[in-house]
């Protein structure tokens, strides 16, 4: 009797040990846990894009807890490829269900709806030439596309990597998921982490490039105040942009259309409740779900590869050349306007709103504390949001 009891207790402890994380953890899991701690530090202490970086970091933390993968995500059907659809129905966990919004590309357009409701296109309408800067800042996307193909990535994977240069996380996720059906590579976690990390590191990445490309004399240029934009212009703008882009490039409509719907709700003045919900409740909820879902794809065994490091490196190249493209267009417009445009607003052509515009303001005030470029930089900044959505539509169209 005593012997049977000891055997039962021993079996119980053995089962407990075999199901614990201590028996199932790998070195990749522990490395990714350290990476998640670094991202949490950047989000909480350094305040680098905390609204997205913190959920991503915690999703990464959860999925890499040794032994937690099969509980939070699920188990794959025997002999089947490790795809989202092949997780056995009875084992599907919380993160598998949250990831549905990413898998079916639901979350990114909803994020754009919220962004539109929070965006003031007035600076862009007041100075339409800003659109040229927003277009030039997409240079990084197309240079990186060529570079990724040269390095051996297939066209669909290269498009997914290149979109990091748009400095827009939801756009990067949207393009990557839409391209997933055309490539065998699972790029989502690497691209999302790279996109949001570089967005968070904008002050560190952009400022040296701005000082290198724009001479101190041009950095001190003061620009005239923008004209006041009428309510009618603000209402007509989202409708006209959606119509023109939708006719020419339908693939851009899911992102651009939701962006402009959100903006129309805001500017119409008759949908305050809907605008408020899009800006606050909906935006916050989807941001949490999107961040945790993306973070949970950064599982150590599949994330720590040479391919991932290549993607992160190419993403940095894309981001830097996007900044360079905007600054060069800013310098050209400065020359053509005979010194009326400060080239620093060119760096805001990447679509990281509003941080990129704030960096233009900060660098401008280094040369002259009384030089305020924020509102002027917001024109190229919101143009960059439109530009990245159009670039995404173009990449999808060529595939």
N, C-alpha and C positions, 0 to 999 in steps of 0.2 A: 504493500500500500504506500509506504513511504517512498519506495523507489519510483513508483508510478507518478507520485506527486512531484518528485524532483525532476523527473523527465518532462512532465508537463510544464513546470516552471522554467526549465531550461529551454524548452521549445518556444515558450512565450517570449523569453528574452532574446532568443535567436531571431524570431520573427520581427521583434521590435527593432533589433539591430539592422536586419536586412532591409527594413522599410525606412530606416532613418537616413538623413542626409549624409551623415558621417560615412556610411557605407557606399553611398552612391555618388558622392562628389568627385569632380575631376579638376585638374589644374586650370582648365579653361573657365570653369565656373568661378573659381576663386579670383582669377584675373579680372573677369567681368564684374565681379562684386567690387573690386578695387576701382575699376573704371566708373562704376555707378556712384561710388563715394566721391570721386573727383568731380563728377557732373553735379552731384548734390551740393558740393562745396561751392562750385561756380555759380549755381543758381541761388543758394541761400546767402552766402557770405559776399560774393562779388556781384550778386544781383544781375547776372547775365541771362537775359530772356527767361526769368524764373517761371513764368506762367506755362511755358512749354518744356523747358529743360528739366524742371523738377518732376513732372509726371513721367517724362521719358526715362529719367534716371531711376525712378522708383519702379517702373515697369521692368527695367533691366535688372534691378535688384531682386524683384520678386521671382522672375523666371529663372534666375541663376542660383537661387537658394538650393543647395544640393538636395535632390529628391523631390523638389516642388514642381518640376516640369510636368510630370504626368498628371498631377492633381490640378494645377492651374490651367494647363493647356489640353492634355489628353494623350492617348496612345494611338499609334498608327496601326492600320490594318496590316496583318502579316503579309510580307512580300510586296507591299504597295509602296510607291514613291512617297516621300514625306511632304505631301502637299496639304493645304488647308482642308480640302474635301475628304482626304483619306483618314482623318482622325475618326476613330470608331465612335458611333453615336452615343453608346452608353458611357464613354469615358470623357466626353467633352467637358472642359472646365470653364470657369468664369472668363478667363482671358480669351478663350476660343470664341465665346459668344460676343465679347466686346470687340474682337477683331473683325467681326462681320462687317462693321461699318467701314473698315479699311479695305477688306477683301472686295466688297462690292462698290467701292469708291463713293461712299455716301458722306463721310465726314469732311473731306476737303471742300466740296461745294458749299456745305453748311457753314464751314469756317469763313468762306468768302462772303456768304450772306451777312455774317456778323461784321466782317471787315468793312463791307460796303456801308452798313448802317452806322459805322463809326467814322467814316472817311468824309472829309470835306474836299471836294474837287475844285473848290473856288480858286486856289492858287494856280491850278492847271488851266482852268477856263480863262483866268485873267491873263495868263501868259502861255498861249498855246505852243509857243516854240519849245517849251519844256518837254513836249512829247518827243522831240528829236533827241534829247538827252536820255530819256527813258528808253528809246529805241537803241541808241548807241551803247547803253549799259548792258544790252543783251549780247554784246560781242563775246563775252566769256563763254556763253552757251555754245556758240557755233565754232569757236576755236577749239574748245574742249571736245566737241563732237568729233571733229576731225582727228584730234589727238588720240581719243579713245579707240577709234576705228583703226588707226595706225598701230596702236599697241595690241591689237588682236581681239578687242571686244566686238561682238556682233552689233549690227546697226541698232537694234532695239535696246540693248544694254547700253550702248554709247549714248543714245538719246536720254536714257534715264540718268546717266552720270552727268551729262552736260547740263541738264536742267538745274543742277545745284547752283550754277552760275547766276540764276535768276534771284537768288537769295530769298526764296519764298518757300517755306516748308510745306504748306498744303499743296502747292503746285508740284513740288518735287515728288510728294507721295502720290498725287493723282497720276502724274505721267508714269511713274514707276509701276504702279498697279495696272494701268492701262497697257503698258508695254510687256507686262509679265506673260501675257498669252503668246508673245512672239519670241520669247527667249527662255532658255532652260535655267538661267541663273536667278537665284533668289537675292535680289539686290536691295530690298526695301530697308532692312535695318541699317545697312552701311550708309545708304544714301540719306535716310532720314536723320541719322545721328550726325552725319557730316553737315547736312544743310542747317540743322538747328544749332549745331556747335559753332559753325562759322558765323551764323547770324548773331549768336551770343558774343562772339569775339570781334564784332565789327570795329570797336574802338581800337583794338590792338592791330587789326589787319589794315584798316583803311588809312589811318592817320599817317604812317610812314610813306605810303604811296602818294597821298595828297601833297605832302611836303616835298616829295621828290619830283613830281610832275609839274606842280604849279609854283612858279616863282613867287617870292615873298611880295613883290610889288603887286602882282595880280591878286594875291590872297587878301590884300588890304582894300580892294575895290568895294565901294559902297554902292548898293543898288537902290533905285528909286522905289518908293512904296507901290505895291500892286493896286490896280484899280478895283473898285468895289464891283462885285458880281451880283447881278439881279437874281431874284428868286426864280423867275422864268427860265433864265439860262441854266440854273442848277437843276431844274426839273426836266428840261429838254435834253440836257447832256447825257444822262444814262440811257435814255430811250434811243437817241441818235447813235451813240457808240455801239449799243447792242445791235441795232439794225444794220449798221455798216459792217461791223466785224462778223456778225452772224451770217450775212449774205456772202461775204468773201471767204470766211473761214469757219464753217459750222462746228468744227472740232473744238473751237475755243469757247463755245456757248455755255457748256455746263459750268465752267468756272466764271467766265466773264458775265454771263447772264445773271448768276446768283449775286455776284458783286454789285452789279448795277441795280438789281431788284432791292437789295439792302439799302443802297444809296437813295433810290427813289422813295422807299418807305420813309427815310429820314427827311428828305428835302420836300416831299409833298406837303408836309404839315398836317395831314389828315389821318395819319396812321401812327400816332405817337406810341400807342400801346404795342403795336407790332414792332416798331423800330426799337423801342426799349427792350422788348423781349429778345430780339435778334442780337442786340448789343450786349446784353447781360446774361439772362438765364440760359438761353440757347447756346450762345457763344461759350460761356463758361463750362457748361455741361459737355459739349462736344470737344472742347479743348482737353478736358480731363480724359475723356474716352480715347481721343486720338493719341495723346501723349503716352498713356499707359499701354495702348495697343501697339504702338510703334516700338516702345521700349522693350516689350516682351518678345519681340522678334530678334533681339540682340542676344541670342543664346550662345554661350561660349563655344560649344562644339562646332557651330556653323558660322559664327561671327569672326573668330580669330583665324583668318586665312590671309594669304598673300593678296588675294583678290580684293579683300576688304581694305587692306592698306593702300592698294593701288587706287581704289575708288576714293578714299579719303584724300589722297594726294592730288588726284585729278580734280576733286571738288574744290580744293584750295586754289588750284590754278584757275579754275572757272570763275571763282569768286574774285580773285585778284584782277583778272583780265576784264571782268564786268566793271569793276571800279575804274580801271584804266580807260576803258572805252568811254564811260561817262565823262571822265575828266578831260580826255582829249577833245570830245565834242564841246565841252564847256570852254576849253581854250580857243577852239575854232570860233565859237559864237562870240567870245570875248573880242577876238580880232575883228570879226565882221561888224560888231556893234560899236567898234572903236572905244572899247574899254567900259561899256555900260553893264556888262554881265560878268559877275565874279565866277571864274571857272570852278571854284570849290563846290558849287551846287551840283556839279556833274557827278560827284561821288554818290549823291543821293539818288541817282538814277537806278540803282539796285533797289529792289522792292521791299527792303526791310523797313517797314513803316512803324513808328516815326524815327527809329534810332539813327538811320543813315542821315536823315535831315538834321538831327541834333549834332552829329559829328561835323557836318558842314559848318554849322553855327560855331561849334567849339574851336575848330581850326581857324576860322575867320577871325574870331575874337582874340586869338593868339597874336595876330598881326596888329589888330586895332580893337581894343576892348569895347569900343562904341559901335562896332560893325555887327549888325544883326541880320543874319542870312536865313533864319529858320523858315519864315513864311515863303521866301523865294525858293528854298530847297524843297519845300513840300510839293511844289509843282512837279519837278522831276521825280520825286519820291513816289507820288501816287501814279505818275505816268509809268514808273517802273512796275507797279502792280499790274497795270493794264498790259504793259509790254511783256511781262513774264507769262501772263495768261495767253496772250496771242502767240508767243514763242512756243508754249506748250501745245496749242492747237496746231501750229505749223509742224512740229515734230510728229504729232499723232497723224497728221494728214500725209506726211511722206512715208510713214509706215503702212 
